[in-house]
Every structure is written in C-alpha cells, then in structure tokens.
Amino acid sequence: MRAFVAFELPEAVRREAARRAGALCDRLPAARWVRPEAIHLTLRFLGEVEEERLAELSGTLAAAFAAAPPLTLALHGGGCYPPVRPARLAWAGVRVGGDRPDPAPLVALHGRIEQAAAACLGLEPERRPFSPHVTLARCKRPWGRREVEAFAAAFAGPVGEPFVAESGSLIESQLTPDGPRYRTIEAFPLGGGEAGPANGAAGSAVEAPPAAGAAESAGEPRPAFAGAASGREETAAATTEQPWRSR
C-alpha cells in the first residue's frame, strides 16, 4: 500500500484556507488546487509499504510521536516556489509554538520519523532541512510575479486560528479513477498517550515538496524544496482544476 505520515488539520483551518483561495478565482491562472478536505501537514511520504512491515513501522512511529509534546501549530503566511523564477507551486507556512514561534520540537519529531522510515523501510533520509508547510496549489502553467504577489497577499498573516496537534497519523493512499482516497491506518498520540487504529477515511490530505517562496512567517524558516519523498505524487491527484469555493 502507498502511505504517508501526517498531521491532519482542523476543519475550521481548512475552510479558512479555502475561503482565501476561492477569493483568488478570477485573479489567478488555472491551477490544480488541493481540495479543502485534502489539506494536511505531511511529515513523511513513505511510498509503497508492504503489509508485513506495518506492525514494526506502527510501533516505531508510536514511540516517535510519544516522545514529542502536543504541538501548537498555525498556518501563517504564504508564498510560491521557486522564489526567483515563474512559480510552479503555492504553499502556506506553518508556525510552531503559538506566541513564541519555535520550530525545534516539530523538527525533532520529524527527525525521529525519518529514523523510523529508515529503520523499518530502508528509506534514505531527506537531505534538505525540514521546513513545515502546507501545499495549496500546483500551477498548470507557471505564475509570474503579479500572480505570486496576489497569492502571497491573500495568505498574509494567520490563516485560521492556532490549534493543538495531539496526534499524528499513518495514512493509506488508495488511488482511484476519481483521485486518491485516504484511510487512516493508525493514530499516534503525542506525549505518551495510547495509540490505536482510526476508523473511517482521513481527509484527502496531501502535501507537496517543501517550497521556498515570497512570504515567510516570523520565527520560522522558509520552506525549502525537498523532492519527491515529501508526497509530490499525492498532491497532483488530490486536486481540482478550479480554485476552492467556500462551502
């Protein structure tokens, strides 16, 4: 099965991102926008995972999440990648730590997840530093400076309210003719809670390679392109041809 590790986002935060994107409908060229229900913060795209490896992987991931405290996260700011050429990808930044941004706890958690992926699946660790972000759109044709500035202005400042991430998820990606469907295989509480399987589908949460862009939140690094292992394949599939509309 195809799988990835992620934080799922509250509905209110996803709806606010959808509202802002919908307002850009008549101002930006056509793009493949990640559906509102598909937005999440990818921590590691795993690719194909053999069924017999799931038990070991789940146990290792449970320990990785249990070693981290619950994290206060917020979408904050937005930009596009690449930063100095016509843009191909649009993102929203992720601020960690509430009033005093500090990405260190999330970066440490990501490092433990990388170690789990290497130990259980033999995956090579990402070479670039982890920079948390949420992918929102892939440009059907590259956006120019005017479009990039319009997007960054629409996503300036906080995007929705901060929230506390209390668990992470191992999610299966099931490819279908209508796009991927996602099922949460197991949820892993942060801070030593009891892990367990989750029922039902996760939102079609998809993320793309980290991206550098025009706007960044104070106290956090700009996202840096990290390659296919961050979930590029899911992003293109869990998208719509038209910008979001608030629902």
N, C-alpha and C positions, 0 to 999 in steps of 0.2 A: 504494500500500500504506500501511497505518497503521503507524507506527513510533515508537519512543522510544529514549532513551539511558539507560543504567542501569549500576550495579554489581550484579552477581549475588552472592548471599550463600552462604557455605559451608553444606553440608547440616547440619552439627552445630549451627550457629547457628539455622537454620530449625527444626530438631527441638526445640531448647530453647524457642523461642517457641511451638511447637505444644503442647509439654507444659504450659506455663503456661496457655495459652488453654484447653486441654482440662480443666484443673482448675477452670475457671470455669463449666463447662457447666450445673451446677444452680443457679448463683447469679446469673446474668445473664439478662435477657430475650433473646428470639431476635434474632440479628444475622446479617448476611452477612459471614462470616469469610473473609479471604483464605486460600486453601489454602496449606499449608506449602510446597509446591513453587513457589508463586506469589510468594513474598516476595522483593522486591529493593528497592534504593535507586534510585529514579528521579532522574535528573539533568535530563532534559528530555523532556516529551511533545511529539512533533513533529506528530502528526495524520497527514493524508494526505501522502505523499511520492511524487512522480512518479518512475518508474523512471529516466528520463533525468537526474535530478538526483542519483542515488545516488553516482556516481563523484566528483563535486565535493564532495558532503557528506562522504563517507567520507574523502577526502583532508584536508579541513579538520578533521574530528574527530580524525583520526590525529595531526595536528600539535598539536591542543589537549591531547590526553592525553599526548603525548610530552613536552610542556613541564612536566608535573607529576611529582613523585617518587612512588614507591609509597607508599600511604597506609595507616597503621594505623587500622582502624576497629573499633568495637564497638557493639552495641546496648546501651543503658543507660537505664533508666527508662522510664516510660510515662505516658500521660495521654489526655485526651479533648478534643475540640473541639465546640462552643465552650466556653470555660472558665467562663463565668458564667451559662450557660443550659443547659437539658437537652441532653445530648451527642448528636451525630449520628455521630461518627467517633472511633475509638480508634487510638492510634499508639504506637510505641516510638521513643525518641530514638536518635540516632546520635552517638556520641562519636568525635572525631577526635584522634589523637595519643598514644594509649597513656596512660602515667602522667602526662603533662603535656598535657591536652587543649588543642588549638589548631585551631579550625575554619578558619583562614585558608587553608591550602593547598587544601582542598576547595572553599571559597567561590571562590577564584581560578580553580580548574578549572571550576566551574560558570559563572563569568563568560565564560570562553573558549568554552564550549559554547553559551552564549546568543549570543555573537558569531557562531559558526558557523551557528546556526539562522537568525539574521537575515540573514547574508550569502548563504547558499545557498538559503534557503526564504522569505525575506522575513517571518519571524515577528517580532512585536513582543516585546521583552524583558519578562520579568516585572517588575512594578512593585515588588513587595514583596521584602525581603531573602530570600535563600535560607537556609532552616533545615533541615538534613538530618534526615530521619525516615523511618520505615517504617510504612505504613498496615497495620493488622491487622484492623480490622472496621468495618463500617458498620451503624449501629443501624437495625433495622426500625421501631422506634418510639424516640423519644428516651429516653436513660437519665437517670435522676435522680441526685441527689448520692450516694446509697448505692451505686448501680451504678458510678458513676465512681470512687468511693473504693476499691471492691473491685478494679476493674481496675488502678488505679494501684498498689495494694498488691501485687498479683500480679506486676507488672512492675517493682517497685522494684529498684534496683541493676543490676549487669551481667546481661545476658541472653545466656548463652553466653560463649565465650572471644573475646578480640580476634583479629582476623585482618588480614592484609596484602592490600589490594586492589592487584593488579598489572596489571589491565587493566579497561577498560570495554567495554561492548557496545552496538552498534546492533541493535535487536531489532524484528522484524516482528510485528505483532499480527494474527492471522488469525481473524476472527470465525466461529464455527460454532454450530449449534443447541445444542451441549453446552457452550458457553462458548468463550472465545478460546484459541487455541493460539499459542505463541510460537516463533519461529525466529530464532536469532542470525545476523544477516546478516554482521557483521564484528566482530572483537575488536581493541581498540586498546590495546597495552601502554603503561603509564606509564613515564616515564623514558627514552624513546628506543628501546624495543625494536622488533621488526619486527611490524607489523600484518598481519593476514591474515584470510580468511574462516573462520568457525567452522562445524563440521559438526554436524548434529542440532539439536534444539529446545532453546531456553533454557527453564529452568523457567518456568511461567506466572507470571512475576514481574510484579507490578502494584503501583502506588503511587497515592496519592491526593493531594489538595491538602495542602500543609503545614498543620499544625494546632497551635493553642495548647491547652495542657491543664494538668492538675493537677500533674504531676510533671515535673521537668526535671533533666538531669544537670549536675553542677558543671562550670563552664567552657564551657558551650555555651548558645546562645540557645534559648528555647522556640520550637518550630515556629510559623510564622505562616501563616494561610490565604492561599493564593496563587492560587486559581482553577483553572479547568478545564484550563489548559495543562499542569498537572503530572501529568495522567494520570487524572482522575476517571473517565472512561468505562471504562477498563480495569478499574479496581478493582471496580466493581459486577459485572462479568461474571465475573471470575476468583475467584468466591467460592462458599462453600457456605452452606446455610441453617442448619447446625448448627455449634457450635464444634468446633475441631480436637480430634482424639484423637491421642495419641502413637502412633507406629507402629514 
